[in-house]
Amino acid sequence: MMENSSEAVLAAFFNKSKMDKLMIISHVSLFAAIYHCSKGESNSKIPVTRRKLMQLSKICSIATYHKCMRDLNEEGYIIYKPSFNPKGSIVKII
């Protein structure tokens, strides 16, 4: 059976992350929250807010949130365009 694109995105994330020693549960949880906000559309620009992602991922520390976003961006899981606009930042799942 052929995987649909949303299954392929998740499979690729887990295949890459299981070999990545940097990844901890906070990263996985944050990626899951971003994926949830994307509604399965991996190639689209996803508007997100820190508040919403922290609630969805159950991350309580702003420092942890920023570290995980930076790590996910630097390691090539997402493209993160931070904004100080209250309407949110832009994330794209790679």
C-alpha distances in whole Angstrom, upper triangle without the diagonal:
4,6,9,13,14,12,12,16,16,14,17,19,19,19,22,24,23,25,28,31,32,29,31,30,31,29,26,28,29,25,24,27,26,23,24,26,24,22,19,20,20,23,25,29,29,32,33,36,37,38,34,32,35,35,31,31,34,35,39,41,41,42,38,36,38,37,34,33,35,33,30,31,33,30,28,25,27,30,33,35,38,40,43,43,43,40,38,36,33,30,27,24,23
4,6,9,12,9,9,13,14,12,14,17,18,17,20,22,22,24,26,29,30,28,29,28,30,28,24,26,27,23,22,25,24,20,22,24,21,20,16,17,17,19,22,25,26,29,30,33,34,36,32,30,33,33,29,29,32,34,38,39,39,39,36,34,36,35,31,31,33,31,27,28,30,27,25,23,24,27,29,32,35,37,40,40,40,37,35,33,30,27,24,21,20
4,6,8,6,6,10,10,9,11,14,14,14,17,19,20,22,23,27,27,25,26,25,26,24,21,22,23,20,18,21,20,17,18,20,18,16,13,14,14,16,19,22,22,26,27,30,31,32,29,27,29,29,26,25,29,30,34,35,35,36,33,31,32,31,28,27,29,27,24,25,27,24,22,19,21,23,26,29,31,34,37,36,36,34,31,30,27,23,20,17,17
4,6,5,6,9,10,10,12,14,16,16,18,20,21,23,24,28,28,25,26,25,26,24,21,22,22,19,17,19,18,15,16,18,15,13,10,11,11,14,16,19,19,23,24,27,29,30,27,25,28,28,24,24,28,29,33,34,34,35,32,29,31,31,27,26,28,27,23,24,26,24,21,19,19,22,24,27,29,31,35,34,34,31,29,27,24,21,18,16,16
4,5,5,6,9,10,10,12,14,15,16,18,20,22,22,26,26,23,25,24,24,21,19,20,20,16,15,17,16,12,14,16,12,11,8,8,8,10,13,16,16,20,21,24,26,27,24,22,25,26,22,22,26,27,31,32,31,32,29,27,28,28,24,23,25,24,20,21,23,21,18,16,16,18,21,23,26,28,31,31,31,28,26,24,21,18,15,12,12
4,5,5,6,9,10,11,13,14,16,16,18,21,21,24,24,21,22,21,21,19,16,17,17,13,12,14,13,9,11,12,10,9,5,7,7,10,12,15,15,18,19,22,23,24,21,19,22,22,19,19,22,24,27,29,28,29,27,24,25,25,22,21,23,22,18,19,22,20,18,14,15,17,19,22,24,26,29,29,28,26,23,22,19,16,14,11,12
4,5,5,6,8,10,11,12,14,15,16,19,20,23,23,20,21,20,21,19,16,17,17,14,13,15,15,11,13,15,13,12,9,11,10,14,16,18,18,21,21,24,25,26,23,21,24,24,20,20,23,25,28,30,30,30,27,25,27,26,23,22,24,23,19,21,23,21,18,15,16,19,22,25,27,29,32,32,31,29,26,25,22,19,16,13,14
4,5,5,6,8,10,10,12,14,15,17,18,22,22,19,21,20,21,19,16,18,18,14,14,17,15,12,15,17,14,14,10,11,10,12,15,18,18,22,22,25,26,28,25,22,25,25,22,21,25,26,29,30,30,30,27,25,26,26,22,21,23,21,18,19,21,18,16,13,15,18,21,24,26,29,32,32,32,29,27,25,22,18,15,12,11
4,6,5,6,9,10,11,12,14,16,16,20,19,17,19,18,18,16,13,15,15,11,11,14,12,9,12,14,11,12,8,9,7,10,13,15,15,18,19,22,22,24,21,19,21,22,19,18,22,22,26,27,26,27,24,22,23,22,19,18,20,18,14,16,18,16,13,10,11,14,17,20,22,25,28,28,28,26,23,21,18,15,12,8,8
4,5,5,6,8,10,10,12,15,15,18,18,15,16,15,16,14,11,12,13,10,9,12,12,9,11,14,12,12,9,12,10,13,15,17,16,19,19,22,22,23,20,18,20,21,17,16,19,20,24,25,25,26,22,20,22,21,18,17,20,18,14,16,18,16,14,11,13,16,18,21,23,26,29,29,29,27,24,22,20,16,14,10,11
4,5,5,6,9,10,11,13,14,18,18,15,17,17,18,16,13,15,16,13,12,16,15,12,15,17,16,16,13,14,12,15,18,20,20,23,23,25,25,27,24,21,23,24,20,19,22,23,27,28,28,28,25,23,24,23,20,20,22,19,16,18,20,17,15,12,15,18,21,24,26,29,32,32,32,30,27,25,23,19,17,13,12
4,6,5,6,8,10,11,12,16,16,14,17,17,18,15,13,16,16,12,13,16,15,13,16,18,16,17,13,14,12,14,17,19,19,22,22,25,24,27,24,21,23,25,21,20,23,23,27,27,27,27,24,22,23,22,18,18,19,17,14,15,17,13,12,9,12,16,18,22,24,27,30,31,31,29,26,24,21,17,15,11,10
4,6,5,6,8,10,10,14,14,11,13,13,14,11,9,12,12,9,10,13,12,10,14,16,14,16,13,14,11,14,16,18,17,20,19,22,21,23,21,18,20,21,18,16,19,20,23,24,24,23,20,19,19,18,15,15,16,14,11,13,14,11,10,7,10,14,16,20,22,25,28,28,29,27,24,21,19,15,13,10,9
4,5,5,6,9,10,13,13,10,12,12,14,11,9,12,13,10,11,14,14,13,15,18,17,18,15,17,15,18,20,21,20,23,22,24,23,25,23,19,21,22,19,17,19,20,23,24,25,24,21,20,21,19,16,17,18,15,13,16,17,13,13,10,14,17,19,23,24,28,30,31,31,30,26,24,22,19,17,13,13
4,6,6,7,9,12,14,12,14,15,17,14,12,15,17,14,14,18,17,16,19,21,20,21,18,19,16,19,22,23,23,26,25,27,26,28,26,23,24,26,23,20,23,23,27,27,27,27,23,23,23,22,18,19,20,17,14,17,17,14,13,11,15,18,21,25,27,30,33,34,34,33,29,27,24,21,19,15,14
4,6,6,7,10,11,10,13,14,16,13,11,15,15,13,14,18,17,16,19,21,19,21,18,19,16,18,21,22,21,24,23,25,25,27,25,22,23,25,22,20,23,22,26,25,25,24,21,20,21,19,16,16,17,14,12,14,14,10,10,9,13,16,18,22,24,27,30,32,32,31,27,25,22,19,17,13,12
4,5,5,8,8,6,9,11,12,9,8,12,13,11,12,16,15,15,18,20,19,21,19,20,17,19,21,22,21,23,22,24,22,24,23,19,20,22,20,17,19,19,22,22,22,21,18,18,18,16,13,14,15,12,10,13,13,10,11,9,12,16,18,21,23,26,29,30,31,30,26,24,22,18,17,14,13
4,6,8,10,8,10,11,14,12,10,14,15,14,15,18,18,17,20,23,22,23,21,23,20,22,25,25,24,27,25,27,25,27,26,22,23,24,22,19,21,20,24,24,25,24,20,20,21,19,16,18,18,15,14,17,17,13,14,13,16,20,21,25,26,30,32,34,34,33,30,27,26,22,21,17,17
4,6,9,9,11,14,16,14,13,17,18,16,18,21,21,20,23,25,24,26,23,25,21,24,26,27,26,29,27,29,27,29,28,24,25,27,25,21,24,23,26,26,26,24,21,22,22,19,17,19,18,15,14,17,16,12,14,13,17,20,22,26,27,31,33,35,35,35,31,28,27,23,22,19,17
4,5,6,9,12,13,11,11,15,15,14,16,19,19,19,22,24,23,25,23,24,21,23,25,25,24,26,25,26,24,27,26,22,22,25,23,20,22,20,23,23,23,21,18,18,19,16,13,15,15,11,11,14,12,9,11,11,15,18,19,23,24,28,30,32,33,32,28,26,24,21,20,17,16
4,6,8,11,13,11,12,16,16,16,18,21,21,21,24,26,26,28,26,27,24,26,28,27,27,28,26,27,25,27,27,23,23,25,23,20,21,20,22,21,22,20,17,18,18,15,13,16,15,12,13,15,14,11,14,14,17,20,21,24,25,29,31,33,33,33,30,27,26,23,23,20,19
4,6,10,11,9,11,14,14,14,16,18,18,19,22,23,24,26,25,26,23,24,26,25,24,26,23,24,21,24,24,20,20,22,21,18,19,17,20,18,19,16,13,15,15,11,10,13,12,8,10,12,11,9,12,12,15,17,18,21,22,25,27,29,30,30,26,24,23,20,20,18,18
4,7,8,6,7,10,11,11,13,15,16,16,19,20,21,23,22,23,20,22,24,23,22,23,21,22,20,22,21,17,17,20,18,14,16,15,18,17,18,16,13,13,14,11,9,11,12,9,9,12,12,10,12,11,14,17,17,21,21,24,26,28,28,28,25,22,22,18,19,16,16
4,5,6,7,9,10,11,13,15,16,17,19,20,21,23,23,24,22,24,25,25,23,24,21,22,19,20,20,16,16,18,16,13,14,12,15,15,16,15,11,12,14,11,9,12,13,11,11,15,15,13,15,14,16,19,19,22,22,25,27,29,28,28,25,23,23,20,20,18,19
4,5,5,6,8,10,10,12,14,15,16,18,20,21,21,23,21,24,25,24,22,23,20,20,18,19,18,14,13,15,13,10,11,10,13,14,16,15,11,12,15,13,10,13,15,13,12,16,17,15,17,15,16,20,19,23,22,25,26,28,27,27,24,22,22,19,20,18,19
4,5,5,6,9,10,10,12,14,15,17,18,20,20,22,20,23,23,22,20,20,17,17,14,15,15,11,10,12,11,8,8,7,10,11,12,12,8,8,11,10,7,10,12,11,11,14,15,15,16,14,15,18,17,20,19,22,23,24,24,24,20,19,20,17,18,17,19
4,5,5,6,9,10,11,12,14,15,16,19,18,20,17,20,20,19,17,19,16,16,14,16,15,12,11,14,12,9,11,10,13,13,13,13,9,9,10,9,5,8,10,8,7,11,12,11,13,10,11,14,14,17,17,20,22,24,23,23,20,18,17,14,15,14,15
4,5,5,6,9,10,10,12,14,15,17,16,18,16,19,20,20,17,19,17,18,16,17,16,12,13,14,12,9,11,11,15,15,16,16,13,12,14,13,9,11,13,11,9,13,15,13,14,11,12,16,16,19,19,22,24,25,25,24,21,19,19,15,16,13,15
4,5,5,6,9,10,10,13,14,16,16,18,17,20,20,19,17,18,15,15,14,14,13,9,9,11,8,5,8,8,12,13,14,15,12,10,13,13,10,11,14,13,11,15,17,16,16,13,14,17,16,19,19,21,23,24,23,22,19,18,18,15,16,14,17
4,5,5,6,9,10,11,12,15,15,17,15,18,18,16,14,14,12,12,10,12,11,7,8,10,8,5,8,8,11,12,12,13,10,8,10,11,7,8,11,11,9,12,14,14,14,11,11,14,13,16,15,18,19,20,19,19,16,14,14,12,13,12,15
4,5,5,6,8,10,10,13,12,14,12,15,15,15,12,14,12,14,13,15,13,9,11,13,10,8,12,12,15,16,16,16,13,11,13,13,9,9,12,11,8,11,13,12,12,8,9,12,12,15,16,18,21,21,21,20,17,15,14,10,11,9,11
4,5,5,6,9,10,11,11,13,12,16,16,16,13,15,13,14,14,15,12,9,11,12,8,7,11,12,16,17,17,18,15,13,16,16,12,12,15,15,12,14,17,16,15,12,12,15,15,18,18,21,23,23,22,21,18,17,16,13,13,11,14
4,5,5,6,9,10,11,13,13,16,15,15,11,12,10,11,11,11,9,6,8,9,5,5,9,10,14,15,15,17,14,12,14,15,12,11,15,15,13,15,18,17,17,13,12,15,14,16,16,18,20,20,19,17,15,14,14,11,13,12,15
4,5,5,6,9,10,11,10,13,12,11,8,9,8,10,11,12,10,7,10,11,9,9,12,13,16,17,16,17,15,12,14,15,12,10,14,14,11,12,16,15,14,11,9,11,11,13,14,16,18,18,17,16,13,12,10,8,9,8,12
4,5,5,7,6,8,8,11,11,11,9,12,11,13,14,16,13,10,13,14,11,11,15,16,19,20,20,21,18,15,17,18,14,13,16,16,13,14,17,16,15,11,10,13,13,16,17,19,22,21,21,18,16,15,13,10,9,8,11
4,5,5,7,10,10,14,13,13,10,12,11,13,14,14,11,10,13,12,9,10,13,15,18,20,20,22,19,16,18,20,17,15,19,19,16,17,21,20,18,15,14,16,16,18,19,20,22,21,20,18,16,15,14,12,12,11,15
4,5,8,9,10,13,11,10,7,8,7,10,12,13,9,8,12,12,9,11,15,16,18,20,19,21,19,16,18,19,17,15,18,19,16,17,20,20,18,15,13,14,14,15,16,17,19,18,17,14,12,12,11,10,11,11,14
4,5,5,7,9,8,8,6,8,9,13,15,16,13,12,15,16,13,14,18,19,22,23,22,23,21,18,19,21,18,16,19,19,16,16,20,19,17,14,12,13,13,15,16,18,20,19,19,16,14,13,11,9,8,8,12
4,6,8,11,10,11,9,11,12,15,17,18,14,14,17,17,14,15,19,20,23,25,24,26,24,21,22,24,21,19,22,22,19,19,23,22,20,17,15,17,17,19,20,21,24,22,21,18,17,16,14,13,12,11,15
4,6,9,9,12,10,14,14,18,19,20,17,16,19,19,16,17,20,22,25,26,26,27,25,22,23,24,21,19,22,22,18,19,22,21,18,15,14,16,17,19,21,23,26,24,24,21,19,18,15,13,11,10,12
4,6,6,9,9,12,14,18,20,21,18,17,20,21,18,19,22,23,27,28,26,28,26,22,23,24,21,19,21,22,18,18,21,20,17,15,13,14,16,17,20,21,24,23,23,20,18,17,14,12,9,9,11
4,6,8,9,13,14,18,19,21,18,17,20,21,18,18,22,22,26,26,25,26,24,21,21,22,19,17,19,19,15,15,18,17,14,11,10,11,13,15,18,20,23,23,23,20,18,16,13,10,7,5,7
4,7,9,13,15,19,21,23,20,19,22,24,21,21,25,25,28,28,27,27,26,23,22,23,21,18,19,20,16,15,18,17,14,12,10,11,13,15,18,20,23,22,23,20,18,16,12,10,7,6,7
4,6,10,12,16,18,21,18,17,21,22,20,20,24,24,27,27,25,27,25,22,22,23,21,18,19,20,17,16,19,19,16,14,11,11,12,13,16,17,21,19,20,17,15,13,10,9,6,8,10
4,7,9,13,16,18,16,15,19,20,19,19,23,22,25,25,23,24,23,19,19,21,19,15,17,19,16,14,17,18,15,14,10,9,10,10,12,13,17,16,17,14,12,10,6,6,5,8,11
4,6,10,13,15,12,12,15,17,15,16,19,19,22,22,20,22,21,17,17,19,17,14,16,18,15,14,18,18,16,14,11,10,10,10,12,13,16,14,15,12,10,8,5,5,6,8,12
4,7,10,12,11,11,14,15,14,16,19,19,20,21,18,20,20,16,16,19,17,14,17,19,16,15,19,20,18,16,13,12,10,10,10,10,13,11,11,8,6,6,5,7,9,12,15
4,7,9,7,7,10,12,11,13,15,15,17,17,15,17,17,13,13,16,15,12,15,17,15,14,18,19,18,16,13,12,10,10,10,10,12,11,10,8,5,5,6,7,10,12,16
4,5,5,6,9,10,11,12,14,13,14,15,12,15,15,11,12,15,14,12,15,17,16,16,19,21,20,18,15,15,12,11,10,9,10,9,8,7,4,6,9,10,13,15,19
4,6,5,6,8,10,10,12,10,11,11,8,11,11,8,9,12,12,10,13,15,15,15,18,20,20,18,15,15,12,12,10,10,10,11,10,10,7,8,11,11,15,16,20
4,6,5,6,9,10,10,10,10,11,9,13,13,10,12,15,14,13,16,18,18,18,22,23,23,21,18,19,16,16,13,13,13,13,10,11,9,11,14,14,18,19,22
4,5,5,6,9,10,10,12,13,12,15,15,11,14,16,15,14,17,19,17,18,22,23,22,19,17,18,15,16,14,15,15,14,12,11,10,11,13,13,16,17,21
4,5,5,6,8,8,10,12,11,13,12,9,11,13,11,10,14,15,14,15,18,19,19,16,14,15,13,15,13,14,15,15,14,13,11,11,12,11,14,14,18
4,6,5,6,5,7,8,8,11,10,7,10,12,11,11,14,16,15,17,19,20,20,18,16,18,15,17,15,16,16,17,15,15,13,13,15,14,17,17,21
4,6,5,7,8,11,11,14,13,11,14,16,14,14,18,19,18,20,23,23,23,20,19,21,18,20,18,19,19,19,16,16,14,16,17,17,19,19,23
4,6,8,10,13,14,16,14,12,15,17,14,14,18,18,16,19,22,22,21,18,17,19,17,19,18,19,20,20,18,17,15,16,17,15,17,17,20
4,5,9,11,12,14,11,9,13,14,11,12,15,15,14,17,19,19,19,16,16,18,17,19,18,20,21,21,19,19,16,16,17,15,17,16,19
4,6,9,11,13,11,10,14,15,13,14,17,17,17,19,22,22,22,19,19,21,19,22,20,21,22,23,20,21,18,19,20,18,21,20,23
4,6,8,10,7,6,10,11,10,12,15,15,15,17,19,20,21,18,18,20,18,20,18,19,20,21,19,20,17,17,19,18,20,19,22
4,7,9,8,8,11,13,12,14,16,17,18,20,22,22,24,22,21,22,20,21,19,20,20,21,19,21,18,19,21,20,23,23,25
4,5,5,6,9,10,11,12,14,15,17,18,20,21,23,21,20,21,19,20,17,19,18,20,19,21,18,18,20,20,23,23,25
4,5,5,6,9,10,11,12,14,15,16,18,20,21,20,19,19,16,17,14,15,14,17,16,18,15,15,18,17,21,21,24
4,5,5,6,9,10,11,12,14,15,16,18,20,19,18,19,16,17,15,16,16,19,18,20,17,17,19,18,21,22,23
4,5,5,6,9,10,10,12,14,15,16,18,17,17,18,16,17,15,18,18,20,20,21,18,17,19,17,20,20,22
4,6,5,6,9,10,11,12,14,15,17,15,14,15,13,14,12,15,15,17,17,18,14,13,15,14,17,17,19
4,5,5,6,8,10,10,12,14,15,15,13,14,11,12,10,13,13,16,16,17,14,12,14,13,16,17,19
4,6,5,6,9,10,10,12,14,14,13,14,12,14,13,16,17,20,20,21,18,15,17,15,17,17,18
4,5,5,6,8,10,10,12,11,11,13,11,14,13,16,18,20,20,21,17,15,15,13,15,14,16
4,5,5,6,9,10,11,10,8,9,7,10,10,13,15,17,17,18,14,11,12,10,12,12,14
4,6,5,6,8,10,10,9,10,8,10,10,14,16,18,19,20,16,13,13,12,13,14,14
4,5,5,6,8,9,9,11,10,13,14,17,19,22,23,23,19,16,16,13,14,13,14
4,6,5,6,5,6,8,8,12,13,17,19,21,22,21,18,15,14,11,11,10,10
4,6,5,6,5,5,6,9,11,15,18,19,21,20,17,13,12,9,10,9,9
4,5,8,8,8,9,12,13,17,20,22,24,24,20,16,15,13,13,13,12
4,6,8,10,11,15,16,20,23,25,26,26,22,19,17,14,13,12,11
4,6,7,10,13,16,19,22,24,25,24,21,17,15,12,10,9,7
4,7,10,13,15,19,22,23,24,23,19,16,14,10,9,6,6
4,6,10,12,15,19,20,21,19,16,13,10,7,5,4,5
4,7,10,13,17,18,19,18,14,11,8,6,5,6,7
4,6,9,13,14,16,15,11,8,6,5,7,9,10
4,7,10,11,14,13,10,6,5,6,9,12,13
4,7,9,11,11,8,5,7,8,11,14,16
4,5,8,9,6,5,8,11,14,17,19
4,6,8,7,8,11,14,17,20,23
4,5,6,7,11,14,17,21,23
4,5,8,12,15,18,21,24
4,7,10,13,16,19,22
4,7,10,13,16,19
4,7,10,13,16
4,7,10,13
4,7,9
4,6
4
